[in-house]
Amino acid sequence: MSPRERYDDIVDAITAWHTDCRGSKVFGMPCVKRSGRVVFGLSRTGMVFKLTDPAAHARALSVPGADLFDPSGQGKPFRQWVVVPPEQADEWEPLAAEAVAQVHGRSDPREEQMSD
């Protein structure tokens, strides 16, 4: 299964279970928004998750190949966002569920442009 197919399956499951979630796009990146805020998406390097809970964030960063998400590629990562590579796609669904379950406010001014 391709990374996009895996992502699409996860989006279908999440949006079926959570009526406040919907598929969308932000800056051309497919994503899921919960109540208007981006909670996860699919970048060129893997699936990205906004994890506001420090323990969940640390668990995600412990996945082999995971790193902070730096959409600009200029060494300015979003501190609450973790990108998990396609080689670890088995981790994507639990992390997506975790991202949806968390409280999402705007804590990094650069992230404001990723939300409605």
C-alpha positions as CSV (number, residue, x, y, z in Angstrom):
1,M,0.0,0.0,0.0
2,S,1.4,3.4,-0.9
3,P,1.8,6.1,1.8
4,R,-1.1,8.1,0.2
5,E,-3.4,5.0,0.2
6,R,-2.6,4.4,3.9
7,Y,-3.2,8.0,4.7
8,D,-6.6,8.0,2.9
9,D,-7.6,4.9,4.8
10,I,-6.8,6.6,8.1
11,V,-8.7,9.7,7.0
12,D,-11.8,7.7,6.1
13,A,-11.7,5.9,9.5
14,I,-11.1,9.1,11.6
15,T,-13.8,11.1,9.8
16,A,-16.3,8.3,10.1
17,W,-15.8,8.2,13.9
18,H,-15.4,11.9,14.6
19,T,-18.1,14.1,13.1
20,D,-16.1,17.3,13.9
21,C,-13.2,16.1,11.6
22,R,-13.0,16.6,7.9
23,G,-10.5,16.1,5.2
24,S,-9.0,19.3,3.8
25,K,-5.8,20.9,2.4
26,V,-3.4,23.4,3.8
27,F,-0.8,24.9,1.5
28,G,-1.5,22.0,-0.9
29,M,-0.9,19.4,1.8
30,P,-3.7,16.9,2.4
31,C,-4.8,17.2,6.1
32,V,-7.6,16.6,8.6
33,K,-9.0,19.4,10.5
34,R,-11.0,19.0,13.8
35,S,-13.2,22.0,14.5
36,G,-11.3,24.0,11.9
37,R,-7.8,23.3,13.2
38,V,-5.3,21.1,11.4
39,V,-4.5,18.0,13.5
40,F,-2.6,15.8,11.1
41,G,-1.6,15.6,7.4
42,L,0.5,14.0,4.8
43,S,3.7,15.8,3.8
44,R,6.4,14.8,1.2
45,T,8.4,13.1,4.0
46,G,5.7,11.3,5.9
47,M,2.6,11.8,8.0
48,V,2.6,14.8,10.4
49,F,0.8,15.0,13.7
50,K,0.1,17.9,16.0
51,L,0.6,16.5,19.5
52,T,0.1,18.9,22.3
53,D,0.4,16.3,25.1
54,P,4.2,16.2,26.1
55,A,4.1,12.4,26.7
56,A,2.4,11.6,23.3
57,H,4.8,14.0,21.6
58,A,7.8,12.2,23.2
59,R,6.4,8.8,22.2
60,A,6.0,10.0,18.6
61,L,9.6,11.3,18.5
62,S,10.8,8.0,19.7
63,V,9.6,6.3,16.6
64,P,12.6,5.4,14.4
65,G,13.0,8.1,11.7
66,A,10.6,10.6,13.4
67,D,11.5,14.2,13.7
68,L,10.0,17.6,14.3
69,F,8.1,18.9,11.3
70,D,9.8,21.7,9.5
71,P,7.6,22.6,6.6
72,S,9.9,25.4,5.4
73,G,13.0,23.2,5.4
74,Q,14.9,26.1,6.9
75,G,15.6,24.7,10.4
76,K,12.4,26.3,11.9
77,P,10.3,23.3,13.0
78,F,6.9,23.6,14.5
79,R,7.6,22.4,18.1
80,Q,4.3,20.5,18.6
81,W,4.4,18.8,15.2
82,V,6.1,15.4,14.6
83,V,6.6,13.8,11.1
84,V,6.7,10.0,11.0
85,P,8.2,8.5,7.8
86,P,6.4,6.1,5.5
87,E,8.7,3.3,6.7
88,Q,6.8,3.6,10.1
89,A,3.3,3.7,8.6
90,D,2.1,1.2,11.2
91,E,2.4,4.0,13.7
92,W,0.3,6.5,11.7
93,E,-3.2,5.4,12.8
94,P,-2.6,5.4,16.5
95,L,-0.9,8.8,16.3
96,A,-3.7,10.2,14.2
97,A,-6.2,9.1,16.8
98,E,-4.0,10.6,19.5
99,A,-3.8,13.9,17.6
100,V,-7.5,14.1,17.1
101,A,-8.1,13.4,20.9
102,Q,-5.9,16.3,22.0
103,V,-6.7,19.9,22.7
104,H,-5.5,22.2,19.9
105,G,-4.9,25.8,20.5
106,R,-2.5,28.1,18.8
107,S,0.7,28.2,20.7
108,D,3.3,28.9,17.9
109,P,2.5,32.0,15.8
110,R,3.9,30.2,12.7
111,E,1.3,27.5,13.1
112,E,-1.6,30.1,12.8
113,Q,-1.3,30.0,9.1
114,M,-2.0,26.2,9.2
115,S,-5.5,26.7,10.7
116,D,-8.6,28.5,9.6
